[in-house]
Amino acid sequence: VGDYYHNLNKYTPGPGAQLGLGFEHVKMGPIPIGMTFSLEKYSGKFYVNNVGLGGGSETEAKVEATSIHLALYPFNIKLLKRHLEISLGWEASLLLQEKVQGVHKWRVLGIGSYEKEISDQMYSYSKKLNSGPIGRICYSFAFGKSWELVPQYKFYLGLTRRFQNLETDVWYSQHLFELAIRKNLSSR
């Protein structure tokens, strides 16, 4: 007879905002790369459930966090008279602050159930460092002699665990819709 074991994890992103500064065509060796520095404030909820034959536990919480990010884009393609850009790269982030509020419940067969409120004073649930691949698609609209309005879509896939001190791993990805204003500093 096999053991019964089940775990479930779910992360639901909430609203957030990001403010950044980017540089394009930065020479780092033979390849010009794109580089962005940003500060992000974000929120979300996670639910983790870990159940076996002898009992189980679950954690559900809301998280608000602030982090700084560095993204490097070494692979860049420009199409449609250089207005459409597709970039691929890597992003790393460092957690500056987090606020966590939720509940942790556990059950033990023959003993009973327990429940405890959790908060950011108990554990750090967000990992300090995260990284993963990032892709960007943007289109630039020129206005003035050297200014551009650049709507863009970014997709980030976290390859490090987003949270720690939980019953099971929680991975995450981000979809970002951004609006940038770009100034051309070079003379073409």
N, C-alpha and C positions, 0 to 999 in steps of 0.2 A: 504494500500500500504506500503510495507516494504522499509526501507532505503537501499541504495546501498553503500557498504563499502568494500574496498579491500586494503590489504597491502601485500607487498612482501619484503622479505629480502634474501640476498644472500651474502655469504662470499666465496671468492676464495683465497686459500692460494698460496703464492708465494715461492720463494726459501728462504732457511735459513740454519743456521748452529748451532750446539750445541756442547759445550765442557763441559765434566763433570768428576766427580770423584765418584766412587761407592764403597760400602762396602757390602759384603755378609756375611751371618751367624752371624750377630750382635745380641748378646743376649740382649733382652729387655723383661724381664720376662721369661716365660717358652718357648716362641716361638722364634727361630732364624729368623730374618728378613733381607731383603735386603734393602739398602738405597742408594739413589743417590742424589748428589748435582750437579747442572748444570747451565751454563750460556748460554742463547739462543738469537740469533739474527735472526729475522724472518720478512717476509713481506707478504702482501696480499692486496686484494681489497674488499671493501664491497659496496653493492648497496641496498638501502632501499627506498621503495615506499609506500606511504600511501595516498589513494585516497578515497574521499567520494563525495556525490552529490554537496556539496558547493565548492569543490576545492580539493587541495591536495598538497603534498610536496614529494620531493625525494632528497636523498643525495647519492652521489657517490664519493668515495675517495680511495686513495692508502695509505697504512699504513706501516711504518717500525718501529719496536720496539725491545727493548732489555729487557729481564727479567731473573730473577733467579728462579730456581725450586728446590723443595725438594720432592722426591718421596719415599714412604715407601711401601715395598712389604712383607706383612705378610703371604701371601699364596704362597708357592713355591713347585713345583713338579719337580723332576729330573727323567728322563727316559733314556733309551739306554746307560747303563753303566755310568750314571751321566753326559752325554754329552749334552743331550737335556733338556732344562729348560723351564718351563712355570711358570710365576709369575703373580700374581694379587695384586693390591694395590691401593693407593690413592696418587695423586700428587697435590701440591699447588704451585702457582707461584706468584711472586711479580714483577710488572712492574717497570723498572728502568728509561726508556726513550722511547718516541714515537715521530714519525714525521708523520704528516698527511697533505695530499694535495688533494684537490678535489673541488667539487661544491655542493651547496645546492640551490634547486629551489623550488618555491612554487607558486601556482595559487589560486586565490580567485574569485569565480563566481561574475561577475559584476564589479570587480575592476581591474583585470589583472594578469600578471605573473611577477615574480621577480627572480633574480638569484644573488647569492653571492658566491665568492670564500671562501673556508674554509682552515684553516691551524691549526697547532698545537698550535699557540698562542691564538686561540679563546677559545677552549674547550679542555678538555681531553676526547678523544673518547674511548680510551682503559681503561678498568677497572683496578684498581691498584692490586686487588687480584682476582685470579681465582683458582678453584679447581675442581677435578673430578676423576673418576676411571681411572686407567691405567693398561694395560696388556702388557706383554712382552713374546716373544718366542725367544729363542736364542740357538745356538749350539756352543759348545766349541771344538776347535782344539788345542791339546797340542803341544808345541814346547819347547825344553829344558826340564829341570827338573821341573820347577815350573811356567812356562809361558803358557798362552793360548791366542789364537786369537778367538774372539767371535763376529761373525756377529749376529745382532739381529733386530727384528721388534718390534716396540712399537705402541700401539694404545691408544690414550688419548681421552676421551669424556668429554668435558667441561660441567659441570652442573650449572655453573654460567654464566651469560650473558657476552659475550666477549667484547661487546662495550656498551657505555652509551651515553646519550645526543642525541639519534636518535629517529626517528618516531616510531620504533617498535624494539622488541628484536632481537638480532643476536646471535645465538648459534654457536658453532664450535666444530670440532673434528680434531685430528691430526694423520697422519700416519707418523711414523719416521723409517727410515732405518739407522742403525748405525753399526759401526765397533769398537769394544772395544779390548783393550789389557789388560789381567788380570794376576796378579801375585798371586800365592798361598803363603800366609804368614804363614800358619800353617804347622806343620809336621804331616802327616797322617801315 
